[in-house]
Amino acid sequence: MSEENEYIEPGSEEKPEKRKIQTQVKHIIYGKQRPDIYTLTTFVVDLVICLIFILWQVLSLVALYSREYIWQQKGIPVEAIINERGEQLGFEHGSFLEFLSTVYSLSLICWGVFFIGLIFLYRKQKRFIYFTIGPLLFYLGMLIFYLNFQYFIEDTTGFDKVAILIAFVSLIFNFYLLKSEKASGKINFFGLDSDEELPKHP
């Protein structure tokens, strides 16, 4: 049978090219190699934290901008509650609402940059530390200095504080491991290579 008479399934010639493009996009985002278990664990834990904070900031903004609707439908005086709390924290009447709106909006940007940092982490690029620790510090700075320390202590939940602490510790520890691996070619725990055995006691 001649080649010109051979049946070719419609669209089949496009599939390899499509798969190639999908593979290239995947490599751009995640890299060509699967990260080690320590990097993968840090990535998953901090990704969950990141998504929780993004969801919380979005819901907070929705509640903030829907305060009139909430008042009409549920009878909850969101604006009055916020203004009262703001005065208790030392803000001028009516100004706390604007401060919160700014913090929630900038927080979304912070966690968006944080997510980009996690992609660098997954790809085991040391620059991830700037895109993760930087936004975390900026976010904390807004809570403590742009709002105030009392707000951070009293209005920031215990979960938020623990989650931020976990993110800080896990990222810095992973950066130490990655830096050690880049220098020695092996993952190193406190000066001990991952393929070395711990000294045995007599």
Residue pairs with C-beta under 8 A, 6 or more apart in sequence:
29 119
30 119
30 122
30 123
31 122
31 123
31 124
34 40
35 43
35 122
35 123
35 124
36 187
38 174
38 177
38 187
39 121
39 122
39 124
39 174
39 177
39 178
40 122
42 121
42 170
42 171
42 173
42 174
43 118
43 121
43 122
45 166
45 167
45 170
46 114
46 118
46 121
46 132
46 166
46 167
46 170
46 171
47 115
47 118
49 163
49 164
49 166
49 167
50 111
50 114
50 115
50 118
52 163
53 107
53 111
53 160
53 163
54 108
54 111
54 112
54 115
57 104
57 107
57 108
57 111
58 108
60 100
60 104
61 101
61 104
61 105
61 108
63 70
63 78
64 78
64 82
64 97
64 100
64 101
64 104
67 78
67 79
67 82
68 79
70 76
70 78
71 77
71 78
71 79
79 97
82 96
82 97
82 100
83 93
83 94
83 96
83 97
85 96
85 155
86 92
86 93
86 94
86 95
86 96
86 97
86 99
87 93
87 96
89 96
89 147
89 148
89 150
89 151
89 155
90 148
90 150
91 99
99 146
99 147
100 147
102 146
103 142
103 143
103 146
103 147
106 138
106 142
107 139
107 142
110 135
110 136
110 138
110 139
111 135
111 139
113 131
113 134
113 135
114 131
114 132
114 135
114 136
116 131
117 128
117 129
117 130
117 131
117 132
117 134
117 135
118 128
118 132
119 128
120 127
120 128
120 131
121 128
121 132
121 171
121 174
124 178
124 181
126 175
126 178
126 179
126 182
128 171
128 175
129 171
129 172
129 175
132 167
132 171
133 168
133 171
133 172
136 164
136 167
136 168
139 164
140 152
140 164
143 151
143 152
143 156
144 152
177 187
177 188
177 189
180 186
180 187
180 188
181 187
181 188
184 193
186 193
186 194
186 195
187 193
187 194
188 194
192 198
